[in-house]
Amino acid sequence: MPRGRLDCAGRGGSGHRFRGWQSDRFIAVCWSWKRRLVGGITAMNFWLKAFSRLALAASAVSISVLANAAQQKKDCFGFDAIDDDPLAARLYEVQPGDKVEFQCPERSVFCKKGAFLLPGDQVVVSRVDGDKACAEYHSPAKRADDDETAGWLPLNRLVQKSLSPHWVGRWGDGDTTITAKPQSDKIRIDAKADLQFGNGREGGQFAALIDGTQPQAQFGYEPGDAGKSEKLLPYKDQSVPGLCRVKMSQLGRYLVVGDNRMCGGINVSFSRIYRRVDEKASSDLEQARTSKQSASGDATNDYGIRPSYLACAGKAGGITVLMRDCVNAEYKYQDERLNSVYRTLLATLGKGAATHLRDEQRAWIGQRDNQCEADKAGGTAELINAVDCAALATAERAWQLESRLSR
């Protein structure tokens, strides 16, 4: 052992003990280092125990999270933007019989207790578990931000529907809007989002050209930036890092959308189920077609809606100014047609019947105006939809009065 080095017994390199103040000094130094060593070991043991406790706590949390996730899969909160595939969603309709009630998840704060559906109501089913279906329903009678009800429905009360795709229209609400318009032999999809998060706002967008004859679509999108044009790309395109990828299913009155959360700012996603904003107008037109076909077998004259209007709308290709001209011209024609038949019918009636017709007509005008009222926040497109709705309703009313006149 080199000179001056001691073991903790105060022995030098020869094995003999030092004596006097030298031995005491070195023993004191040795005990100082021993205390530090023991203190270090004690501290190490403390931190090892602390980390062990943290590891056990983390394991407990992980087990809890996994158990919670498993429990949530047993529950149904409607379409799940993370776990459910939009292309796997299916349209179902409630079969004839009594009303059917939603079975709410135990911990759901969204499921409306006692909510029920009637025969003919249509829902989107995202998954089936045994004899029950996880379904989501959107009511056309409610605001877009409060129209959703979801939960389990008995599968034996539902029947799957396979409808021809009808993409054209506007879907969503004031924060998120998806518009589909004809463009040559394709359908042009444009989506915009403007969402409030805390004190700031985040936006998002995507676009695509899809085959309107197919009920499903998937695609990639790169927005234009710094003078570059947007790119409409295949879903699996690998040339663009962080590519916005979207899947969509058009199911009757619903549009099911799922994205990879790369189509906008932080926390922006288009993933959910939408219903048509212009659903009432679409329903009126479909009812007109069905009723007219039943009455006369003529599928080309929807309560007197002129073929020129449909042709004009087709040529407009979704261009707002042209669409506005088309719909205004048709509404003017139908309004003049209604006024003409109303005056003619009124002239044929006695005093009591004429008074009744006037009251009936006033009530109908109020009903039409309420039904076709435009949402001012929806912009020009919403105004066009409102006038289209009024034109269809006016054509139907004119047809009704013409039917009375011919009796």
Backbone hydrogen bonds in HBPLUS format (Angstrom, degrees):
<---DONOR---> <-ACCEPTOR-->    atom                        ^
c    i                          cat <-CA-CA->   ^        H-A-AA   ^      H-
h    n   atom  resd res      DA  || num        DHA   H-A  angle D-A-AA Bond
n    s   type  num  typ     dist DA aas  dist angle  dist       angle   num
A0005-ARG N   A0002-PRO O   3.21 MM   3  5.90 160.9  2.24 137.1 137.7     1
A0007-ASP N   A0011-ARG O   3.12 MM   4  5.58 154.9  2.18 146.6 153.9     2
A0010-GLY N   A0007-ASP O   3.01 MM   3  5.58 164.7  2.04 120.6 123.3     3
A0012-GLY N   A0016-HIS O   3.08 MM   4  5.88 170.2  2.09 153.3 153.1     4
A0015-GLY N   A0012-GLY O   3.14 MM   3  5.42 158.5  2.19 108.7 115.4     5
A0024-ASP N   A0020-GLY O   3.09 MM   4  6.45 168.6  2.10 155.2 158.7     6
A0025-ARG N   A0021-TRP O   2.80 MM   4  5.88 153.1  1.87 143.4 151.2     7
A0026-PHE N   A0022-GLN O   2.98 MM   4  6.21 168.5  1.99 152.4 154.9     8
A0027-ILE N   A0023-SER O   2.87 MM   4  6.01 156.4  1.93 152.5 159.7     9
A0028-ALA N   A0024-ASP O   2.93 MM   4  6.08 153.2  2.00 142.6 149.8    10
A0029-VAL N   A0025-ARG O   3.00 MM   4  6.34 158.7  2.04 149.4 154.9    11
A0030-CYS N   A0026-PHE O   2.83 MM   4  6.02 157.3  1.88 144.0 151.0    12
A0031-TRP N   A0027-ILE O   2.84 MM   4  6.11 159.9  1.88 150.8 155.5    13
A0032-SER N   A0028-ALA O   2.94 MM   4  6.17 144.8  2.06 142.0 152.3    14
A0033-TRP N   A0029-VAL O   3.04 MM   4  6.41 159.3  2.08 153.3 157.1    15
A0034-LYS N   A0030-CYS O   2.86 MM   4  6.11 149.6  1.96 145.7 155.7    16
A0035-ARG N   A0031-TRP O   2.84 MM   4  6.02 156.7  1.89 145.5 150.5    17
A0036-ARG N   A0032-SER O   3.08 MM   4  6.39 155.5  2.15 143.5 150.3    18
A0037-LEU N   A0033-TRP O   2.83 MM   4  6.07 154.7  1.89 146.1 153.5    19
A0038-VAL N   A0034-LYS O   2.78 MM   4  6.05 166.0  1.80 154.3 157.9    20
A0039-GLY N   A0035-ARG O   2.71 MM   4  5.87 155.9  1.77 145.3 153.4    21
A0040-GLY N   A0036-ARG O   2.74 MM   4  5.94 151.5  1.81 144.0 152.1    22
A0041-ILE N   A0037-LEU O   2.89 MM   4  6.20 158.7  1.94 150.3 155.9    23
A0042-THR N   A0038-VAL O   2.83 MM   4  6.07 157.6  1.88 148.3 155.0    24
A0043-ALA N   A0039-GLY O   2.83 MM   4  6.07 160.1  1.87 148.8 154.3    25
A0044-MET N   A0040-GLY O   2.79 MM   4  6.01 154.9  1.85 146.3 154.1    26
A0045-ASN N   A0041-ILE O   2.84 MM   4  6.11 157.7  1.89 149.0 154.8    27
A0046-PHE N   A0042-THR O   2.91 MM   4  6.22 151.3  2.00 145.5 153.9    28
A0047-TRP N   A0043-ALA O   2.94 MM   4  6.29 163.9  1.97 155.5 158.0    29
A0048-LEU N   A0044-MET O   2.84 MM   4  6.06 155.2  1.90 151.0 158.8    30
A0049-LYS N   A0045-ASN O   2.96 MM   4  6.15 158.6  2.01 146.5 151.7    31
A0050-ALA N   A0046-PHE O   2.84 MM   4  6.15 152.3  1.92 145.4 154.4    32
A0051-PHE N   A0047-TRP O   2.75 MM   4  5.96 165.7  1.77 152.4 155.5    33
A0052-SER N   A0048-LEU O   2.88 MM   4  6.05 148.0  1.98 140.8 150.4    34
A0053-ARG N   A0049-LYS O   2.89 MM   4  6.20 154.4  1.95 146.3 152.7    35
A0054-LEU N   A0050-ALA O   2.90 MM   4  6.25 157.6  1.95 149.5 156.1    36
A0055-ALA N   A0051-PHE O   2.78 MM   4  5.98 156.3  1.83 147.7 154.3    37
A0056-LEU N   A0052-SER O   2.87 MM   4  6.13 157.4  1.92 148.1 154.2    38
A0057-ALA N   A0053-ARG O   2.81 MM   4  6.07 155.5  1.87 147.3 154.8    39
A0058-ALA N   A0054-LEU O   2.75 MM   4  5.98 158.8  1.79 150.5 156.5    40
A0059-SER N   A0055-ALA O   2.85 MM   4  6.06 153.9  1.92 144.4 151.9    41
A0060-ALA N   A0056-LEU O   2.87 MM   4  6.13 153.5  1.94 144.5 152.0    42
A0061-VAL N   A0057-ALA O   2.83 MM   4  6.15 156.0  1.89 149.9 156.5    43
A0062-SER N   A0058-ALA O   2.81 MM   4  6.03 161.7  1.84 150.4 155.5    44
A0063-ILE N   A0059-SER O   2.87 MM   4  6.09 162.1  1.90 150.0 154.7    45
A0064-SER N   A0060-ALA O   2.84 MM   4  6.05 154.3  1.91 143.6 151.6    46
A0065-VAL N   A0061-VAL O   2.73 MM   4  6.01 157.0  1.78 154.2 160.4    47
A0066-LEU N   A0062-SER O   2.88 MM   4  6.10 165.5  1.90 152.5 156.2    48
A0067-ALA N   A0063-ILE O   2.84 MM   4  6.01 158.2  1.89 146.7 153.4    49
A0068-ASN N   A0064-SER O   2.78 MM   4  5.96 152.4  1.85 144.9 153.3    50
A0069-ALA N   A0065-VAL O   2.79 MM   4  6.05 157.2  1.84 151.1 157.2    51
A0070-ALA N   A0066-LEU O   2.89 MM   4  6.11 156.9  1.95 146.7 153.2    52
A0071-GLN N   A0067-ALA O   2.90 MM   4  6.14 151.0  1.98 143.0 151.2    53
A0072-GLN N   A0068-ASN O   2.88 MM   4  6.15 152.8  1.95 147.6 155.1    54
A0073-LYS N   A0069-ALA O   3.05 MM   4  6.34 146.5  2.17 144.8 153.0    55
A0074-LYS N   A0071-GLN O   2.98 MM   3  5.13 132.0  2.21  97.8 111.5    56
A0075-ASP N   A0071-GLN O   3.16 MM   4  6.56 128.2  2.44 135.6 149.9    57
A0075-ASP N   A0072-GLN O   2.97 MM   3  4.87 131.4  2.21  92.7 106.8    58
A0084-ASP N   A0080-ASP O   2.93 MM   4  5.17 153.8  2.00 139.8 147.6    59
A0088-ALA N   A0085-ASP O   2.92 MM   3  5.31 154.1  1.99 113.1 121.6    60
A0089-ALA N   A0086-PRO O   3.30 MM   3  5.36 156.6  2.36 100.6 107.4    61
A0090-ARG N   A0125-VAL O   3.07 MM  35  5.33 159.9  2.11 143.4 149.7    62
A0125-VAL N   A0090-ARG O   2.83 MM  35  5.33 169.5  1.84 162.9 165.0    63
A0161-LYS N   A0091-LEU O   2.88 MM  70  5.58 171.7  1.88 145.5 147.3    64
A0092-TYR N   A0123-VAL O   2.96 MM  31  5.41 169.7  1.97 159.3 161.9    65
A0123-VAL N   A0092-TYR O   2.88 MM  31  5.41 158.8  1.92 147.6 154.6    66
A0093-GLU N   A0159-VAL O   2.84 MM  66  5.37 152.8  1.91 143.9 152.2    67
A0159-VAL N   A0093-GLU O   2.94 MM  66  5.37 147.1  2.05 143.6 154.2    68
A0094-VAL N   A0121-ASP O   2.93 MM  27  5.56 160.5  1.97 159.1 165.2    69
A0120-GLY N   A0094-VAL O   2.95 MM  26  5.25 161.9  1.99 133.5 137.8    70
A0095-GLN N   A0157-ARG O   2.85 MM  62  5.52 172.2  1.86 151.5 153.0    71
A0100-VAL N   A0117-LEU O   2.98 MM  17  5.35 158.1  2.03 145.3 152.5    72
A0117-LEU N   A0100-VAL O   2.81 MM  17  5.35 155.3  1.87 148.1 155.1    73
A0102-PHE N   A0115-ALA O   3.02 MM  13  5.91 164.8  2.04 151.9 155.0    74
A0103-GLN N   A0152-TRP O   2.94 MM  49  4.98 159.6  1.98 145.2 150.8    75
A0152-TRP N   A0103-GLN O   3.23 MM  49  4.98 160.4  2.27 140.0 134.3    76
A0108-SER N   A0105-PRO O   3.25 MM   3  5.17 169.3  2.26 107.9 110.0    77
A0115-ALA N   A0112-LYS O   2.95 MM   3  5.45 151.1  2.03 141.9 139.9    78
A0121-ASP N   A0118-LEU O   3.03 MM   3  5.77 166.2  2.05 146.6 149.1    79
A0124-VAL N   A0136-GLU O   3.05 MM  12  5.32 165.0  2.08 149.6 151.6    80
A0136-GLU N   A0124-VAL O   2.95 MM  12  5.32 138.9  2.12 137.3 150.2    81
A0126-SER N   A0134-CYS O   3.08 MM   8  5.95 147.7  2.19 162.7 170.6    82
A0134-CYS N   A0127-ARG O   2.89 MM   7  5.47 172.1  1.89 166.8 169.2    83
A0129-ASP N   A0132-LYS O   2.90 MM   3  5.47 162.6  1.93 159.3 164.9    84
A0132-LYS N   A0129-ASP O   3.20 MM   3  5.47 156.0  2.26 117.7 124.8    85
A0155-LEU N   A0131-ASP O   2.92 MM  24  5.35 166.4  1.94 131.7 133.9    86
A0133-ALA N   A0153-LEU O   2.84 MM  20  5.28 162.6  1.87 154.7 160.6    87
A0153-LEU N   A0133-ALA O   2.91 MM  20  5.28 149.8  2.00 143.5 153.3    88
A0135-ALA N   A0151-GLY O   3.03 MM  16  5.72 169.9  2.04 154.9 154.2    89
A0151-GLY N   A0135-ALA O   3.11 MM  16  5.72 154.5  2.18 155.9 161.5    90
A0137-TYR N   A0149-THR O   2.80 MM  12  5.28 168.9  1.82 162.9 166.8    91
A0149-THR N   A0137-TYR O   2.87 MM  12  5.28 149.3  1.97 154.8 162.5    92
A0139-SER N   A0147-ASP O   2.85 MM   8  5.02 152.2  1.92 137.8 142.9    93
A0142-LYS N   A0139-SER O   3.38 MM   3  5.73 170.2  2.39 111.2 113.3    94
A0146-ASP N   A0143-ARG O   2.99 MM   3  5.36 165.4  2.01 116.1 119.9    95
A0157-ARG N   A0154-PRO O   3.06 MM   3  5.73 165.7  2.08 119.5 124.0    96
A0158-LEU N   A0155-LEU O   3.12 MM   3  5.37 165.5  2.14 113.3 116.4    97
A0169-GLY N   A0180-ALA O   3.01 MM  11  5.33 157.4  2.06 136.3 140.1    98
A0180-ALA N   A0169-GLY O   2.86 MM  11  5.33 166.4  1.88 166.2 168.6    99
A0277-VAL N   A0170-ARG O   2.66 MM 107  5.54 172.9  1.67 150.4 153.1   100
A0171-TRP N   A0178-ILE O   2.76 MM   7  5.04 164.3  1.78 154.8 160.2   101
A0178-ILE N   A0171-TRP O   2.83 MM   7  5.04 165.0  1.86 145.7 149.6   102
A0173-ASP N   A0176-THR O   2.77 MM   3  5.46 153.6  1.84 153.4 158.0   103
A0194-ASP N   A0175-ASP O   2.85 MM  19  5.23 153.9  1.92 151.7 159.7   104
A0177-THR N   A0192-LYS O   2.95 MM  15  5.47 164.1  1.98 160.1 165.4   105
A0192-LYS N   A0177-THR O   2.92 MM  15  5.47 159.3  1.96 157.7 164.6   106
A0179-THR N   A0190-ASP O   2.81 MM  11  5.26 168.4  1.83 156.1 158.6   107
A0190-ASP N   A0179-THR O   2.92 MM  11  5.26 156.9  1.98 152.5 159.2   108
A0181-LYS N   A0188-ARG O   3.01 MM   7  5.27 156.7  2.07 143.0 149.8   109
A0188-ARG N   A0181-LYS O   2.75 MM   7  5.27 162.9  1.78 169.7 166.2   110
A0183-GLN N   A0186-LYS O   2.93 MM   3  5.24 162.6  1.96 143.3 139.8   111
A0186-LYS N   A0183-GLN O   2.92 MM   3  5.24 160.6  1.96 129.5 133.1   112
A0187-ILE N   A0210-ILE O   2.95 MM  23  5.26 154.6  2.01 147.5 153.8   113
A0210-ILE N   A0187-ILE O   2.91 MM  23  5.26 164.8  1.94 148.1 150.9   114
A0189-ILE N   A0208-ALA O   2.80 MM  19  5.05 171.0  1.80 153.2 156.1   115
A0208-ALA N   A0189-ILE O   2.99 MM  19  5.05 143.2  2.13 136.4 139.9   116
A0191-ALA N   A0206-PHE O   2.88 MM  15  5.24 161.5  1.91 166.2 162.7   117
A0206-PHE N   A0191-ALA O   3.23 MM  15  5.24 146.3  2.35 128.6 131.6   118
A0193-ALA N   A0204-GLY O   2.94 MM  11  4.87 146.0  2.05 143.4 137.2   119
A0204-GLY N   A0193-ALA O   3.09 MM  11  4.87 141.0  2.24 130.3 128.6   120
A0195-LEU N   A0202-GLU O   2.85 MM   7  5.32 163.9  1.87 166.5 160.9   121
A0202-GLU N   A0195-LEU O   2.85 MM   7  5.32 155.9  1.90 150.5 158.7   122
A0197-PHE N   A0200-GLY O   2.82 MM   3  5.42 166.9  1.84 150.1 154.3   123
A0200-GLY N   A0197-PHE O   3.06 MM   3  5.42 156.3  2.12 135.5 133.4   124
A0265-GLY N   A0203-GLY O   2.87 MM  62  5.75 152.3  1.95 160.6 168.5   125
A0205-GLN N   A0263-CYS O   2.97 MM  58  5.93 145.4  2.09 158.0 168.4   126
A0214-GLN N   A0211-ASP O   3.20 MM   3  5.86 168.9  2.21 120.0 123.4   127
A0250-GLN N   A0215-PRO O   2.79 MM  35  5.19 168.6  1.81 158.2 162.2   128
A0217-ALA N   A0248-MET O   2.96 MM  31  5.24 152.6  2.03 149.2 150.6   129
A0248-MET N   A0217-ALA O   2.78 MM  31  5.24 154.3  1.85 164.4 164.3   130
A0219-PHE N   A0246-VAL O   2.99 MM  27  5.57 153.2  2.06 151.8 160.3   131
A0246-VAL N   A0219-PHE O   2.95 MM  27  5.57 166.9  1.96 166.2 169.9   132
A0220-GLY N   A0233-LEU O   2.72 MM  13  4.65 169.6  1.73 139.6 136.2   133
A0233-LEU N   A0220-GLY O   2.94 MM  13  4.65 156.0  2.00 128.2 130.9   134
A0221-TYR N   A0244-CYS O   2.87 MM  23  5.20 142.4  2.01 146.4 154.0   135
A0222-GLU N   A0231-LYS O   2.99 MM   9  5.00 159.2  2.03 146.4 150.6   136
A0231-LYS N   A0222-GLU O   2.80 MM   9  5.00 161.1  1.83 149.5 155.4   137
A0228-LYS N   A0225-ASP O   2.97 MM   3  5.14 161.5  2.00 111.4 116.8   138
A0237-ASP N   A0234-PRO O   3.25 MM   3  5.33 165.3  2.28 111.6 112.3   139
A0260-ASN N   A0245-ARG O   3.24 MM  15  5.74 132.2  2.48 151.4 158.2   140
A0247-LYS N   A0258-GLY O   2.82 MM  11  5.24 158.7  1.87 158.7 165.3   141
A0258-GLY N   A0247-LYS O   2.95 MM  11  5.24 154.4  2.01 154.0 155.9   142
A0249-SER N   A0256-VAL O   2.90 MM   7  5.08 148.5  2.00 141.9 150.6   143
A0256-VAL N   A0249-SER O   2.88 MM   7  5.08 169.1  1.89 155.1 157.1   144
A0251-LEU N   A0254-TYR O   2.93 MM   3  5.05 153.0  2.00 138.9 145.8   145
A0254-TYR N   A0251-LEU O   2.89 MM   3  5.05 161.6  1.92 124.3 128.1   146
A0255-LEU N   A0274-TYR O   2.89 MM  19  5.05 150.2  1.98 139.9 143.3   147
A0274-TYR N   A0255-LEU O   2.80 MM  19  5.05 162.9  1.83 147.3 153.3   148
A0257-VAL N   A0272-ARG O   3.00 MM  15  5.48 169.6  2.01 156.7 160.1   149
A0272-ARG N   A0257-VAL O   2.98 MM  15  5.48 131.6  2.23 131.8 144.8   150
A0268-VAL N   A0265-GLY O   3.17 MM   3  5.45 162.7  2.20 128.0 127.6   151
A0282-SER N   A0278-ASP O   3.08 MM   4  6.35 161.4  2.12 154.2 159.8   152
A0283-SER N   A0279-GLU O   2.82 MM   4  6.00 155.2  1.88 149.6 156.8   153
A0284-ASP N   A0280-LYS O   2.94 MM   4  6.18 157.4  1.99 150.2 155.6   154
A0285-LEU N   A0281-ALA O   3.11 MM   4  6.35 161.1  2.15 148.8 153.1   155
A0286-GLU N   A0282-SER O   2.99 MM   4  6.22 160.4  2.03 149.4 154.8   156
A0287-GLN N   A0283-SER O   2.86 MM   4  6.04 158.4  1.91 150.4 156.6   157
A0288-ALA N   A0284-ASP O   2.88 MM   4  6.08 153.8  1.95 146.9 154.4   158
A0289-ARG N   A0285-LEU O   2.97 MM   4  6.25 156.9  2.03 147.9 153.6   159
A0290-THR N   A0286-GLU O   2.97 MM   4  6.21 167.6  1.98 152.1 155.0   160
A0291-SER N   A0287-GLN O   2.92 MM   4  6.02 174.1  1.92 155.5 157.3   161
A0292-LYS N   A0288-ALA O   3.00 MM   4  5.96 164.0  2.02 146.5 151.7   162
A0293-GLN N   A0289-ARG O   2.93 MM   4  6.01 157.6  1.98 148.6 155.0   163
A0294-SER N   A0290-THR O   3.00 MM   4  6.18 156.0  2.06 146.6 153.3   164
A0295-ALA N   A0291-SER O   2.98 MM   4  6.19 151.6  2.06 146.0 153.7   165
A0296-SER N   A0292-LYS O   2.95 MM   4  6.05 164.3  1.98 152.3 155.7   166
A0297-GLY N   A0293-GLN O   2.66 MM   4  4.22 136.3  1.85 117.6 128.2   167
A0303-TYR N   A0301-ASN O   3.00 MM   2  5.92 114.5  2.45 115.8  99.6   168
A0305-ILE N   A0302-ASP O   2.91 MM   3  5.07 152.7  1.98 107.4 116.2   169
A0309-TYR N   A0306-ARG O   2.94 MM   3  5.44 142.0  2.09 111.3 121.2   170
A0311-ALA N   A0307-PRO O   2.94 MM   4  6.20 157.1  1.99 150.8 157.9   171
A0312-CYS N   A0308-SER O   2.83 MM   4  5.90 151.8  1.91 137.8 145.9   172
A0313-ALA N   A0309-TYR O   2.91 MM   4  6.15 160.9  1.94 151.7 156.2   173
A0314-GLY N   A0310-LEU O   3.03 MM   4  6.20 149.7  2.12 139.6 147.9   174
A0315-LYS N   A0311-ALA O   2.97 MM   4  6.25 155.8  2.03 149.3 155.1   175
A0316-ALA N   A0312-CYS O   3.00 MM   4  6.21 140.5  2.16 143.2 154.1   176
A0317-GLY N   A0314-GLY O   3.32 MM   3  5.66 144.6  2.45 102.8 111.3   177
A0319-ILE N   A0316-ALA O   3.01 MM   3  5.51 167.1  2.03 119.7 123.6   178
A0323-MET N   A0319-ILE O   2.94 MM   4  6.08 162.9  1.97 161.4 167.1   179
A0324-ARG N   A0320-THR O   2.90 MM   4  6.07 155.7  1.96 152.3 158.7   180
A0325-ASP N   A0321-VAL O   3.17 MM   4  6.46 154.7  2.23 145.1 151.0   181
A0326-CYS N   A0322-LEU O   3.02 MM   4  6.29 158.4  2.07 149.4 155.3   182
A0327-VAL N   A0323-MET O   2.99 MM   4  6.19 171.0  1.99 157.2 158.4   183
A0328-ASN N   A0324-ARG O   2.99 MM   4  6.02 159.2  2.04 147.3 153.4   184
A0329-ALA N   A0325-ASP O   3.10 MM   4  6.14 157.4  2.16 143.8 149.4   185
A0330-GLU N   A0326-CYS O   3.14 MM   4  6.41 156.9  2.20 147.0 153.1   186
A0331-TYR N   A0327-VAL O   2.97 MM   4  6.11 160.6  2.00 148.0 153.4   187
A0332-LYS N   A0328-ASN O   3.02 MM   4  6.15 160.1  2.06 146.0 151.2   188
A0333-TYR N   A0329-ALA O   3.10 MM   4  6.31 157.6  2.15 143.6 149.4   189
A0334-GLN N   A0330-GLU O   2.95 MM   4  6.18 168.0  1.97 155.1 157.8   190
A0335-ASP N   A0331-TYR O   2.87 MM   4  5.97 153.9  1.94 150.1 157.4   191
A0336-GLU N   A0332-LYS O   3.07 MM   4  6.24 160.0  2.11 147.1 151.7   192
A0337-ARG N   A0333-TYR O   2.95 MM   4  6.17 153.6  2.02 146.7 154.9   193
A0338-LEU N   A0334-GLN O   2.91 MM   4  6.09 155.8  1.97 144.8 150.7   194
A0339-ASN N   A0335-ASP O   2.98 MM   4  6.20 166.3  2.00 149.8 153.5   195
A0340-SER N   A0336-GLU O   3.02 MM   4  6.13 154.1  2.09 144.1 150.8   196
A0341-VAL N   A0337-ARG O   3.13 MM   4  6.38 167.6  2.14 151.7 153.9   197
A0342-TYR N   A0338-LEU O   2.88 MM   4  5.95 153.8  1.95 151.7 159.9   198
A0343-ARG N   A0339-ASN O   3.04 MM   4  6.17 164.3  2.07 145.9 149.2   199
A0344-THR N   A0340-SER O   3.06 MM   4  6.26 159.6  2.11 146.3 152.5   200
A0345-LEU N   A0341-VAL O   2.90 MM   4  5.98 164.2  1.92 146.9 151.1   201
A0346-LEU N   A0342-TYR O   2.88 MM   4  5.98 158.7  1.93 148.8 155.4   202
A0347-ALA N   A0343-ARG O   3.12 MM   4  6.26 148.3  2.22 142.8 149.6   203
A0348-THR N   A0345-LEU O   3.07 MM   3  5.35 145.9  2.19 105.0 115.0   204
A0349-LEU N   A0346-LEU O   3.29 MM   3  5.48 160.9  2.33 106.8 112.5   205
A0354-ALA N   A0350-GLY O   2.80 MM   4  5.85 152.4  1.87 152.0 160.7   206
A0355-THR N   A0351-LYS O   3.00 MM   4  6.21 156.8  2.05 147.9 153.4   207
A0356-HIS N   A0352-GLY O   3.05 MM   4  6.32 156.8  2.11 145.5 152.0   208
A0357-LEU N   A0353-ALA O   2.93 MM   4  6.18 152.9  2.00 144.8 151.9   209
A0358-ARG N   A0354-ALA O   2.95 MM   4  6.24 156.7  2.01 149.5 155.5   210
A0359-ASP N   A0355-THR O   3.05 MM   4  6.33 162.9  2.08 151.8 155.6   211
A0360-GLU N   A0356-HIS O   2.91 MM   4  6.08 155.2  1.97 145.4 153.3   212
A0361-GLN N   A0357-LEU O   2.80 MM   4  6.00 151.8  1.88 147.8 155.3   213
A0362-ARG N   A0358-ARG O   2.97 MM   4  6.23 158.8  2.01 149.7 155.0   214
A0363-ALA N   A0359-ASP O   3.04 MM   4  6.25 162.5  2.07 147.9 152.5   215
A0364-TRP N   A0360-GLU O   2.93 MM   4  6.16 152.1  2.01 142.8 151.0   216
A0365-ILE N   A0361-GLN O   2.93 MM   4  6.19 158.8  1.98 151.1 156.0   217
A0366-GLY N   A0362-ARG O   3.13 MM   4  6.44 160.3  2.17 149.5 154.0   218
A0367-GLN N   A0363-ALA O   3.00 MM   4  6.25 155.3  2.06 146.0 153.2   219
A0368-ARG N   A0364-TRP O   2.82 MM   4  6.07 162.8  1.85 157.0 161.3   220
A0369-ASP N   A0365-ILE O   2.92 MM   4  6.08 168.6  1.93 152.6 155.7   221
A0370-ASN N   A0366-GLY O   3.02 MM   4  6.12 150.9  2.11 141.8 149.6   222
A0371-GLN N   A0367-GLN O   2.90 MM   4  6.04 158.9  1.94 148.5 154.8   223
A0372-CYS N   A0368-ARG O   2.88 MM   4  5.99 155.0  1.94 153.9 160.1   224
A0378-GLY N   A0375-ASP O   2.82 MM   3  5.42 160.0  1.86 120.0 126.9   225
A0383-LEU N   A0379-GLY O   3.30 MM   4  6.68 149.9  2.39 144.9 153.4   226
A0383-LEU N   A0380-THR O   3.08 MM   3  5.07 117.2  2.50  95.2 110.7   227
A0384-ILE N   A0380-THR O   2.99 MM   4  6.32 153.8  2.06 153.7 160.7   228
A0385-ASN N   A0381-ALA O   3.02 MM   4  6.33 157.5  2.08 146.6 152.5   229
A0386-ALA N   A0382-GLU O   2.96 MM   4  6.19 149.3  2.06 143.4 151.8   230
A0387-VAL N   A0383-LEU O   3.05 MM   4  6.35 157.6  2.10 149.3 154.0   231
A0388-ASP N   A0384-ILE O   2.93 MM   4  6.13 157.4  1.98 150.6 157.6   232
A0389-CYS N   A0385-ASN O   2.92 MM   4  6.11 155.4  1.98 144.8 151.2   233
A0390-ALA N   A0386-ALA O   3.01 MM   4  6.29 155.3  2.07 144.0 150.5   234
A0391-ALA N   A0387-VAL O   2.85 MM   4  6.11 152.4  1.93 148.4 156.0   235
A0392-LEU N   A0388-ASP O   3.02 MM   4  6.28 160.6  2.06 151.7 156.0   236
A0393-ALA N   A0389-CYS O   2.97 MM   4  6.18 165.3  1.99 152.0 156.2   237
A0394-THR N   A0390-ALA O   2.88 MM   4  5.92 155.5  1.94 144.8 151.9   238
A0395-ALA N   A0391-ALA O   2.95 MM   4  6.09 153.0  2.02 143.3 150.5   239
A0396-GLU N   A0392-LEU O   3.03 MM   4  6.29 155.3  2.09 146.2 152.6   240
A0397-ARG N   A0393-ALA O   3.00 MM   4  6.26 157.5  2.05 146.2 152.2   241
A0398-ALA N   A0394-THR O   2.91 MM   4  6.11 159.6  1.95 148.9 154.5   242
A0399-TRP N   A0395-ALA O   2.97 MM   4  6.17 155.7  2.03 145.1 151.7   243
A0400-GLN N   A0396-GLU O   2.97 MM   4  6.28 151.2  2.06 146.5 154.2   244
A0401-LEU N   A0397-ARG O   3.06 MM   4  6.38 162.5  2.09 153.9 157.1   245
A0402-GLU N   A0398-ALA O   2.89 MM   4  6.08 154.2  1.95 149.1 157.1   246
A0403-SER N   A0399-TRP O   2.94 MM   4  6.14 145.0  2.07 142.2 151.3   247
A0404-ARG N   A0400-GLN O   3.16 MM   4  6.56 147.4  2.28 143.0 151.1   248
A0405-LEU N   A0401-LEU O   2.99 MM   4  6.23 153.4  2.06 146.2 153.7   249
A0406-SER N   A0402-GLU O   3.13 MM   4  6.32 139.7  2.30 141.2 150.2   250
A0407-ARG N   A0404-ARG O   3.23 MM   3  5.44 161.4  2.27 106.1 111.8   251
